[in-house]
Amino acid sequence: MERKIGVYVCECGPNIAEKVDIDKVINEVSSIEDVAVIEKFKLLCSADGKKFLEEQIKKHGLTHLVVAACSPKEHEKTFMEVCENADMNPYLFQLANIREQCAWITEDKDEATKKAIRLIRAAIARVRYHLSLEKKEIESNPDVLVIGGGIAGIEASLQLASTKRNVYLVEKTSSLGGLLTNFEKIFPGMKPTSHILNEKIQEINTNENIKVFTDCEVEEAIGFFGNFEVKVKSTTEENEPTEFNVGAVVLATGSTLFNPEKAPQYGYGKFDNVLTSLDFEKMNILGEISLKNGKIPNSVAIIHCVGRDEKGYCSEICCMYSLKFARYLKEKIPNVEVSNFYSDLCIPGKTDQKFYEQTKEKNVEFIRSSDVEVTKKEDQLNINYKDENNGKKNLLVDMVILAPAIEPTVDASKIAEITGISQDEEGFFAEEHEKINPVSTSTEGIYIVGCAKDPKNISETIVQSEAAAGKILSSLIPGKKIEPEVKVSHISESFCIGCKTCLSVCSYGAITFDEAKKVSVVNEVICRGCGNCVAACPSGAASIKHFKFNQIYQELLEAVK
Amino acid sequence: MKEKDQNLDVLVIGAGIAGIEASLMLSKADRKVHLVEKTSYTGGTTIKFEEVFSNMECSTCMVAPIQQELLQDKNINLLTLSEVEEVKGSSGDFTVKINKKARYVDMDNCIGCNACFEPCPISIKNEFEEGLSERKAIYVPCAGALPNVPMIDTDNCLRFKGKKCTACQEACMFEAINYNQKDEKLGLKVGAIIVATGFNILNPKNLPKYGYEKIDDVYTALEFERLYASNGPTEGNIVLKNGKTPKNVAIIHCVGRDEKGYCSSVCCLYSLKFNHYLKSKIPEIKISELYTDLSIPGKSHQKFYEKMKETKVDMIRTSEIEVTKQGKEIVVKYNNGIGKKNVLPVDMVILAPAIEPGYTTSKLAKTLGISVDEYGFFKEENPDSSSVISSKPGVFIVGCAQGAKNIQDSVSQASAAVGKILSSSK
């Protein structure tokens, strides 16, 4: 095919014109092979400039376009749109940055002119090897799979379900509600949990667009954003798995507690009347706080930060629920002595300090301590600790409540494997970006919420569920097709040596291995074009569209010649 | 109201990280968004930070791509230098009046070359740089601000004081400067409103014991952020007022916590981040962090703390702090954890003041007809449930305007508010 490359140099007012000898640039570049036309213009990004470019493409029947102007960050999109308007494939265009990377930073006009020529020559060399790329559109399924029937999963399901969108809610136990069903009240509002929870569960059960699977587990979730194939299996019966398709998945698998038997100094499992926070919630909700011998405790110690050192993180909610426990105790056993053994009080946010102060007013003791150890002394438990002066102290109590670290549920690894997402060092699901993409994962269409992601309170959990629902509602719209990335990787079947290196570096699970042909295969719908596989491939089989070896090589060759 | 009568457009107030997130998500769902921002730029307070905890990512690099996306998004009507003046109606059918101040620089013609700054004869303190450097009467707040279009500050521009200066107009090659622009009153109709107006920090001047504004080299956290910023007043060089490099720094946590009655959630972590800022520029510097309780919740933050401790920072649990000047030295007096009096001579003090609701919060609450809590933050309808629901249906509250929080939690709330809006008309 005959190439007709059009080259257009933007003066950018005085910004480029004063620093670069544009006429000299035109003179030097015009003789390059395939350059059909070269012109300068005052301001190509202006309405006039865009119109001019569009007319030029049509008038000269250009096959490729090079614009020498500003940074691609500023106007690459602008000029790609011009191409589209002129019926030219927008990927047959290249922008040479002769403003930010040349005119603005080069003092000497001759030097700047030379550099501009190099940059434009390089862009011409590159664009010559550009190929047309087409946007694809694929059908998507708007339905959603929610794994975990605790408050996080319940909230997400309620936000998402509609007449246009079915939700499949899978819970491994026999009922919905998760850990919350054990709590009498929740901080800081101290309203009965049952009020909030029962109403929501009722809503779930009466919603025709939510299909609830209790006593079930997800066995398989294969596919990509818009198209996952799911298999759900009963954990109690020997049935064939239920199969359905969804477009997105929300992981709300919750948390469990660090087992305090792993930190033997607290006497858990060894002495009677040493409880975990969950044991205590369960005892409290049944109506009576009592010792093993049936008596009512006169003194209770709450030990914070159990397992914090072992786990290496602060579980965020233990200080607050310990305060809540103090209130439970003072309410039900007015004369009980309650002592909190803590290291640092972690009560961030606008409501928590007030809650602490109001709890303290109820004659609750706070003892800043370290090296806490629980031993047995006659009928009582002895708390041995070091105070702030490093002095050894002790306190006799009837009951000990431990606040153990929050851990991901035991099956988090299995779920991560099934869905192909990553976990962090602690086993929590890893977010796509800690700050700006907190509920997304590196696999598009799979979202993480609640304590499965990191320890948090109920309000924050609900916010995350709504956030994940927001992400799905804004990107997976019933009837609307989805557009995958265009500049994706391709692995050449004939060059691939089957070493599987690419599989280990792909962050998105976009590469699979064809066992029959013994080659790696890229799923173009999942690939985001990051280039990891290209860099890692030892045989040169992997390449990214629009960043092919020859395109970059030819560009570099001219730039450094 | 029938669903078909519901207006699907959304008003987002505040173009910080939370407002940007909400706007982009709504646009993705094909919603028309009016994004009202009272300053001339987007990015809010986040763009003042050089790096963010805990992975120390460059903040500008994190935010710039989404700022750029915002500017190029055709569903988003960004209204800078604008404020909401009146809101009437109810969920699904709000009528909003906006006052849009003139920028006096045409957004379409300006290419952001900055040629207009140089000839301007006026020089005044730059508020964006916390007053640590000067700007002209025509200016962008910092290099890299987006949109990269200057504004004229009519309080200080000679022309708007009756003089005949046209220096900036003469310097502009694109006829972008238009002194005849007028403030505009805009009327909008929207179905829902997201309020993301951010925060201020407490002014430590009101707490004289910290010596702020009385003693040189006592900085607030935001001032220190700008001192370290590569696009800031010192281009990232941490220097004392006398031009020397500091040798001993005290970082004081919880400034104003007792007075405000709440923990601001982010100060411990950013104070630890400052430790990294200081050590990376001045490896031999001695740092003392004066704190009461370390509040570093969440899965990644303790590791960050432990990594920061490796830099040999002195973590001192304290109470009753006083910053004094003794001769040429700054002396920080404090009680240690067990009540013993101590002194710490330093040459620089960084204060971590409490996070407060933004200045416009109470006025805006009245305009919107939503409640504020006892601290002045927008109040959530139910503290045990979703924190983004305000006291008025159709109005959602996100980010630090609802309460002190980090970037992650602000972004989550923004996404949640969008979830609520999209879910209500699904």
Chai-1 contact restraints between the chains, C-beta under 6 A:
chainA,res_idxA,chainB,res_idxB,connection_type,confidence,min_distance_angstrom,max_distance_angstrom,comment,restraint_id
A,G13,B,M173,contact,1.0,0.0,6.0,A-B,restraint_1
A,G13,B,F174,contact,1.0,0.0,6.0,A-B,restraint_2
A,P14,B,M173,contact,1.0,0.0,6.0,A-B,restraint_3
A,N15,B,C113,contact,1.0,0.0,6.0,A-B,restraint_4
A,K77,B,Q72,contact,1.0,0.0,6.0,A-B,restraint_5
A,Q159,B,G419,contact,1.0,0.0,6.0,A-B,restraint_6
A,Q159,B,S423,contact,1.0,0.0,6.0,A-B,restraint_7
A,S162,B,K426,contact,1.0,0.0,6.0,A-B,restraint_8
A,I186,B,D384,contact,1.0,0.0,6.0,A-B,restraint_9
A,P188,B,P383,contact,1.0,0.0,6.0,A-B,restraint_10
A,G189,B,P383,contact,1.0,0.0,6.0,A-B,restraint_11
A,G189,B,D384,contact,1.0,0.0,6.0,A-B,restraint_12
A,G312,B,Q302,contact,1.0,0.0,6.0,A-B,restraint_13
A,Y313,B,K299,contact,1.0,0.0,6.0,A-B,restraint_14
A,Y313,B,Q302,contact,1.0,0.0,6.0,A-B,restraint_15
A,C314,B,I296,contact,1.0,0.0,6.0,A-B,restraint_16
A,C314,B,P297,contact,1.0,0.0,6.0,A-B,restraint_17
A,C314,B,Q302,contact,1.0,0.0,6.0,A-B,restraint_18
A,E316,B,P297,contact,1.0,0.0,6.0,A-B,restraint_19
A,D344,B,D293,contact,1.0,0.0,6.0,A-B,restraint_20
A,D344,B,L294,contact,1.0,0.0,6.0,A-B,restraint_21
A,L345,B,D293,contact,1.0,0.0,6.0,A-B,restraint_22
A,C346,B,S295,contact,1.0,0.0,6.0,A-B,restraint_23
A,C346,B,P297,contact,1.0,0.0,6.0,A-B,restraint_24
A,I347,B,C263,contact,1.0,0.0,6.0,A-B,restraint_25
A,P348,B,C263,contact,1.0,0.0,6.0,A-B,restraint_26
A,P348,B,S265,contact,1.0,0.0,6.0,A-B,restraint_27
A,P348,B,S295,contact,1.0,0.0,6.0,A-B,restraint_28
A,G349,B,S265,contact,1.0,0.0,6.0,A-B,restraint_29
A,G349,B,G403,contact,1.0,0.0,6.0,A-B,restraint_30
A,K350,B,Y262,contact,1.0,0.0,6.0,A-B,restraint_31
A,K350,B,Y375,contact,1.0,0.0,6.0,A-B,restraint_32
A,K350,B,F377,contact,1.0,0.0,6.0,A-B,restraint_33
A,K350,B,G403,contact,1.0,0.0,6.0,A-B,restraint_34
A,T351,B,P383,contact,1.0,0.0,6.0,A-B,restraint_35
A,Q353,B,G261,contact,1.0,0.0,6.0,A-B,restraint_36
A,Q353,B,Y262,contact,1.0,0.0,6.0,A-B,restraint_37
A,Q353,B,C263,contact,1.0,0.0,6.0,A-B,restraint_38
A,E388,B,G337,contact,1.0,0.0,6.0,A-B,restraint_39
A,E388,B,I338,contact,1.0,0.0,6.0,A-B,restraint_40
A,N389,B,I338,contact,1.0,0.0,6.0,A-B,restraint_41
A,E426,B,K299,contact,1.0,0.0,6.0,A-B,restraint_42
A,F428,B,K299,contact,1.0,0.0,6.0,A-B,restraint_43
A,K435,B,I407,contact,1.0,0.0,6.0,A-B,restraint_44
A,K435,B,Q408,contact,1.0,0.0,6.0,A-B,restraint_45
A,I436,B,V411,contact,1.0,0.0,6.0,A-B,restraint_46
A,P438,B,Q408,contact,1.0,0.0,6.0,A-B,restraint_47
A,P438,B,V411,contact,1.0,0.0,6.0,A-B,restraint_48
A,P438,B,S412,contact,1.0,0.0,6.0,A-B,restraint_49
A,D454,B,G298,contact,1.0,0.0,6.0,A-B,restraint_50
A,D454,B,K299,contact,1.0,0.0,6.0,A-B,restraint_51
A,S459,B,S387,contact,1.0,0.0,6.0,A-B,restraint_52
A,I462,B,S385,contact,1.0,0.0,6.0,A-B,restraint_53
A,I462,B,S386,contact,1.0,0.0,6.0,A-B,restraint_54
A,V463,B,S387,contact,1.0,0.0,6.0,A-B,restraint_55
A,V463,B,S412,contact,1.0,0.0,6.0,A-B,restraint_56
A,V463,B,Q413,contact,1.0,0.0,6.0,A-B,restraint_57
A,V463,B,A416,contact,1.0,0.0,6.0,A-B,restraint_58
A,Q464,B,S412,contact,1.0,0.0,6.0,A-B,restraint_59
A,E466,B,S386,contact,1.0,0.0,6.0,A-B,restraint_60
A,E466,B,A416,contact,1.0,0.0,6.0,A-B,restraint_61
A,E466,B,G419,contact,1.0,0.0,6.0,A-B,restraint_62
A,E466,B,K420,contact,1.0,0.0,6.0,A-B,restraint_63
A,A467,B,S412,contact,1.0,0.0,6.0,A-B,restraint_64
A,A467,B,S415,contact,1.0,0.0,6.0,A-B,restraint_65
A,A467,B,A416,contact,1.0,0.0,6.0,A-B,restraint_66
A,A469,B,G419,contact,1.0,0.0,6.0,A-B,restraint_67
A,G470,B,S415,contact,1.0,0.0,6.0,A-B,restraint_68
A,G470,B,V418,contact,1.0,0.0,6.0,A-B,restraint_69
A,G470,B,G419,contact,1.0,0.0,6.0,A-B,restraint_70
A,L473,B,L422,contact,1.0,0.0,6.0,A-B,restraint_71
A,S474,B,M25,contact,1.0,0.0,6.0,A-B,restraint_72
A,S474,B,K28,contact,1.0,0.0,6.0,A-B,restraint_73
A,S474,B,A29,contact,1.0,0.0,6.0,A-B,restraint_74
A,S475,B,K28,contact,1.0,0.0,6.0,A-B,restraint_75
